[in-house]
């Protein structure tokens, strides 16, 4: 479970760094990138929850 939390921390840190320092000047493209990044983070949360439930079942 620890490697999954490290990957999650890296994803969240990358999202924060992008929004603070690396934004694209075009607002529409920036919004699309933010939505995709957030979708990846939420999908990873779902994956972590699924794997935790799978481990608890055993």
Helices and strands as residue ranges (DSSP letters): H 2-21, H 27-57
